[in-house]
């Protein structure tokens, strides 16, 4: 989606960059920067997509870094390490 289309869709749902930024603990210009592709923030992109009830890749199909999956953390990371040990042991 183009930046103006994102902004319009957010406004139609009753949200502004300032409102979203406050909830995310970031500056409104960060949300604007993400929409206009001047900067990247997966956290901001995911929030925008969620508000618009779309996937991140639907809203930002041109931003490669948003397509990458996150590596597991915490318990999920430990489970993957156990899986890796098992694979390497055989």
C-alpha positions as CSV (number, residue, x, y, z in Angstrom):
1,X,0.0,0.0,0.0
2,X,1.1,3.5,-0.7
3,X,1.7,5.8,2.3
4,X,-1.3,8.0,1.7
5,X,-3.5,4.9,1.3
6,X,-2.2,3.6,4.7
7,X,-2.8,6.9,6.3
8,X,-6.3,7.2,4.9
9,X,-7.2,3.6,5.9
10,X,-6.0,4.3,9.5
11,X,-8.1,7.5,9.6
12,X,-11.1,5.7,8.3
13,X,-10.8,3.4,11.3
14,X,-10.4,6.4,13.6
15,X,-6.7,6.2,14.3
16,X,-3.8,8.7,13.9
17,X,-0.1,8.2,13.8
18,X,0.0,10.0,17.2
19,X,-2.5,7.6,18.8
20,X,-0.7,4.5,17.5
21,X,2.8,5.8,18.4
22,X,1.6,6.6,22.0
23,X,0.5,3.0,22.4
24,X,3.7,1.6,21.0
25,X,5.9,3.9,23.0
26,X,7.5,5.6,19.9
27,X,7.4,9.0,18.2
28,X,4.7,9.7,15.6
29,X,7.3,10.5,13.1
30,X,8.5,6.9,13.3
31,X,5.1,5.7,12.1
32,X,5.2,8.3,9.3
33,X,8.7,7.2,8.4
34,X,7.6,3.6,8.2
35,X,4.6,4.4,6.0
36,X,6.6,6.6,3.7
37,X,9.5,4.0,3.6
38,X,12.0,6.4,5.0
39,X,12.8,4.0,7.9
40,X,11.9,0.5,9.0
41,X,10.3,-0.8,12.2
42,X,8.9,-4.3,12.2
43,X,7.0,-3.4,15.4
44,X,5.4,-0.4,13.8
45,X,4.7,-2.2,10.6
46,X,3.0,-5.1,12.4
47,X,0.9,-2.7,14.4
48,X,-0.3,-0.9,11.3
49,X,-1.1,-4.1,9.5
50,X,-3.0,-5.4,12.5
51,X,-5.1,-2.3,12.8
52,X,-5.9,-2.5,9.1
53,X,-6.7,-6.2,9.5
54,X,-4.1,-7.1,6.8
55,X,-0.8,-9.0,6.8
56,X,2.4,-7.0,6.9
57,X,3.3,-8.1,3.4
58,X,-0.1,-6.9,2.1
59,X,0.6,-3.4,3.6
60,X,4.3,-3.3,2.9
61,X,4.9,-5.7,0.0
62,X,8.0,-3.8,-1.1
63,X,9.9,-4.0,2.3
64,X,12.1,-7.1,2.3
65,X,13.0,-7.0,6.0
66,X,9.3,-7.3,7.0
67,X,9.1,-10.6,5.2
68,X,11.8,-12.3,7.2
69,X,10.6,-14.4,10.0
70,X,11.8,-13.7,13.5
71,X,14.2,-16.1,15.2
72,X,12.8,-17.9,18.2
73,X,13.5,-16.6,21.7
74,X,13.1,-17.9,25.2
75,X,11.5,-21.4,25.5
76,X,11.1,-21.6,21.7
77,X,14.8,-21.0,21.3
78,X,15.6,-23.7,23.8
79,X,13.3,-26.1,21.9
80,X,15.0,-25.4,18.6
81,X,18.4,-25.9,20.3
82,X,17.2,-29.3,21.5
83,X,16.0,-30.1,18.0
84,X,19.4,-29.1,16.6
85,X,21.3,-31.3,19.1
86,X,19.1,-34.2,18.2
87,X,19.7,-33.6,14.4
88,X,23.5,-33.3,14.9
89,X,23.7,-36.4,17.1
90,X,22.3,-38.8,14.5
